[in-house]
């Protein structure tokens, strides 16, 4: 034939159009590439079906190659479309630690780099940032790939749909700060001075791009009290007065957030109480 066939086309063709050996050559070529890549990966590598370049054009062949690897026990399937490479010891197979499983839901491989598809939020973020002493019962995320709630090797991982479609390091920091501000009044065992101190530490890392992200995301997805608190934090920490945030606040409203002049210098200017 005059063109290279997609593997699914090959599998659907009758033997009058192509012979069995042609199909087998394509399947084996993809299988060899998958096997070679896995053999080169380090122990405890966690990965997804979509991490293979061949998956885009030949998903069935990649899936079948990975299924063979699972049957050989070279890799372990721990969730739909997600796998890990165990470490082989004389005592048996050893699986990765919790962080590796969590990372599998935070990132996907995109050629030679990792692309972030989710970020830590909720009680997990509060605990990670030292804002509460309560240990979360699950790992909470916001994901660009939608909602899910799974138990992976004893770890409960749940996600809500992220408010944005694309994530990067800069945007994740903005979203996490906004999420903490949103939950400010409901944080268990809250030390408000410490919470504001931590928030200011992260706000101090904002650059011009971060400020634009705050203004665009907060106006579109967060309630007025969060926008007011965020405006006060940026003015206090960065010396930046956000007209865009200020314009979205009703001049007749007061936002009760438990914020006073001991926490930020300018609560009144942002209608905060």
C-alpha positions in Angstrom: 0.0 0.0 0.0 1.1 3.6 -0.6 1.0 4.9 3.0 1.9 3.6 6.4 -1.3 2.4 8.1 -2.5 3.2 11.6 -2.3 0.1 13.7 -6.1 0.1 14.1 -6.6 0.2 10.3 -4.2 -2.7 10.0 -6.1 -4.7 12.5 -9.4 -4.1 10.7 -8.2 -5.0 7.3 -9.0 -8.4 5.8 -6.2 -10.7 4.8 -6.9 -9.9 1.1 -5.6 -6.3 1.7 -2.6 -7.1 3.9 -1.1 -10.3 5.3 -0.8 -11.3 8.9 3.0 -10.8 8.8 2.6 -7.1 8.0 0.3 -6.6 11.0 2.7 -8.6 13.2 5.7 -6.5 12.2 3.9 -3.2 13.2 2.7 -4.7 16.5 6.1 -6.1 17.4 7.9 -2.9 16.5 5.7 -0.9 18.9 6.1 -3.6 21.6 9.8 -3.6 21.3 9.9 0.2 21.7 7.7 0.0 24.8 9.8 -2.9 26.3 13.0 -1.0 25.6 11.8 2.2 27.2 10.6 0.3 30.3 13.9 -1.6 30.6 15.7 1.8 30.7 13.5 3.4 33.3 14.7 3.3 36.9 13.0 1.2 39.6 9.9 2.9 41.1 9.1 4.8 37.9 5.4 5.6 37.8 3.9 6.3 34.4 0.7 6.4 32.3 -0.4 5.0 29.0 -0.2 8.4 27.5 3.5 8.8 28.4 4.4 6.7 25.4 4.8 8.7 22.2 3.4 5.7 20.2 0.1 5.9 22.2 -1.3 8.9 20.2 -1.3 7.0 16.9 -1.5 3.4 18.1 -3.2 3.2 21.5 -4.3 -0.4 21.2 -0.8 -1.7 20.4 0.7 0.2 23.3 -2.0 -1.0 25.7 -1.4 -4.6 24.6 2.4 -4.2 25.0 1.9 -3.0 28.6 -0.6 -5.8 29.3 2.1 -8.3 28.4 4.6 -6.5 30.7 2.0 -6.7 33.5 1.6 -10.5 32.9 5.4 -10.9 33.1 5.2 -8.9 36.3 7.8 -6.4 35.0 5.4 -3.6 35.8 2.3 -3.3 38.1 -1.0 -1.7 37.1 -2.2 0.2 40.1 -5.0 2.2 38.5 -6.7 2.5 35.1 -4.0 3.5 32.7 -1.4 4.0 35.4 1.5 1.7 36.2 4.8 1.5 38.1 8.0 -0.4 37.8 8.8 -2.3 41.0 12.2 -2.8 42.5 13.1 -6.5 42.4 14.8 -7.7 45.6 15.4 -11.2 47.0 12.4 -10.7 49.3 10.1 -9.9 46.4 8.9 -6.8 44.6 9.0 -3.4 46.3 6.6 -0.7 45.3 7.3 3.1 45.3 6.5 5.3 48.2 3.4 7.4 48.6 4.9 10.5 46.9 5.5 8.6 43.6 1.8 7.6 43.4 0.7 11.1 44.2 3.0 12.5 41.6 1.4 10.2 39.0 -1.8 12.2 39.4 0.0 15.6 39.4 2.0 15.2 36.2 2.0 13.5 32.9 5.0 13.1 30.6 5.0 15.2 27.5 7.9 14.0 25.3 11.0 14.8 27.4 9.3 17.0 30.0 6.6 16.7 32.7 3.4 18.6 32.3 1.5 19.5 35.4 -2.2 18.4 35.2 -3.2 18.9 38.9 -2.1 20.6 42.1 -2.5 20.0 45.8 -5.3 21.9 47.5 -7.8 21.7 50.4 -6.8 20.1 53.7 -3.7 18.5 52.1 -2.4 22.0 51.1 -3.1 23.4 54.5 -1.2 20.6 56.2 1.7 20.8 53.7 2.1 24.6 54.3 2.0 24.1 58.1 -1.3 26.0 58.5 -3.1 23.2 60.4 -2.0 20.3 62.6 -4.8 18.1 61.4 -3.5 15.3 59.2 -5.7 14.9 56.2 -7.4 11.6 55.6 -6.9 11.9 51.8 -4.8 13.7 49.3 -6.9 16.5 47.8 -6.2 17.9 44.3 -7.7 20.1 41.7 -7.2 18.5 38.3 -7.5 19.7 34.7 -8.6 16.2 33.8 -11.8 16.3 35.9 -13.0 14.8 39.2 -12.1 11.4 40.7 -11.9 9.6 44.0 -9.6 6.6 44.1 -7.8 4.5 46.7 -4.4 3.6 45.5 -2.3 1.2 47.6 -4.1 2.4 50.7 -3.8 6.1 49.7 -7.1 7.9 49.0 -6.6 10.5 46.2 -9.5 12.7 45.3 -9.8 15.6 42.8 -12.2 18.3 41.9 -12.2 19.9 38.5 -9.6 22.7 38.3 -10.9 26.2 37.5 -8.4 26.5 34.7 -7.5 24.3 31.7 -3.7 24.7 31.8 -1.3 24.6 34.7 2.3 25.8 35.2 4.4 26.5 38.3 3.5 30.2 38.4 -0.3 29.6 38.0 -0.3 26.8 40.6 1.2 29.1 43.2 -1.5 31.7 42.5 -4.3 29.1 42.7 -2.9 27.6 45.9 -2.7 31.1 47.6 -6.3 31.9 46.4 -7.5 28.5 47.8 -6.0 29.2 51.2 -7.5 32.7 51.3 -10.9 31.1 50.3 -10.7 28.7 53.3 -9.2 31.3 55.7 -12.1 31.4 58.2 -12.6 27.6 58.2 -9.1 26.3 58.8 -9.0 23.9 61.8 -6.9 25.0 64.8 -6.1 28.2 63.0 -3.3 30.5 64.1 -4.4 33.5 61.9 -1.1 35.4 62.4 0.8 32.4 61.2 -1.5 31.9 58.3 -1.2 35.5 57.1 2.6 35.3 57.6 2.8 32.2 55.3 0.5 33.8 52.8 2.7 36.8 52.6 5.7 34.6 52.1 4.1 33.1 49.0 2.7 36.4 47.8 6.2 37.9 48.0 7.2 35.4 45.2 4.7 36.8 42.8 6.0 38.5 39.7 4.1 40.6 37.1 2.8 37.5 35.5 1.5 36.2 38.8 -0.3 39.4 39.6 -2.1 39.3 36.2 -3.0 35.7 36.9 -4.4 36.6 40.4 -6.5 39.4 38.9 -7.9 37.3 36.0 -8.5 34.1 38.0 -9.8 35.8 41.2 -12.3 37.9 39.3 -13.6 35.0 37.3 -13.7 32.2 39.9 -13.5 33.5 43.4 -16.0 35.3 45.6 -15.7 39.1 46.5 -14.3 38.4 50.0 -11.4 36.4 48.5 -10.7 39.2 46.0 -10.7 41.8 48.8 -8.4 39.8 51.0 -6.1 39.1 48.0 -6.0 42.8 47.2 -5.0 43.6 50.7 -2.3 41.0 50.8 -0.7 42.2 47.5 -0.8 45.8 48.6 0.7 45.0 52.0 3.3 42.6 50.7 4.2 44.0 47.2 3.0 47.6 47.5 0.8 46.9 44.5 -2.8 48.3 44.5 -5.0 46.3 42.2 -7.5 48.5 40.6 -8.9 45.5 38.7 -9.8 43.7 42.0 -11.0 46.9 43.7 -13.4 47.6 40.9 -15.2 44.3 41.4 -16.1 45.1 45.0 -19.3 46.7 46.0 -18.6 50.0 47.9 -21.6 49.2 50.2 -20.2 45.7 51.2 -18.1 44.7 54.2 -16.3 41.3 54.0 -16.1 39.5 57.3 -12.9 37.5 57.1 -11.6 37.9 60.7 -8.9 40.3 59.3 -7.7 43.3 61.3 -4.7 45.8 61.2 -2.6 43.3 63.1 -2.7 41.0 60.1 -2.6 43.4 57.2 -1.9 47.2 57.2 -4.9 48.2 55.1 -8.1 46.1 55.9 -10.4 49.2 55.9 -9.3 50.1 52.3 -10.4 46.7 51.2 -13.6 46.6 53.2 -12.3 43.8 55.4 -13.4 43.0 58.9 
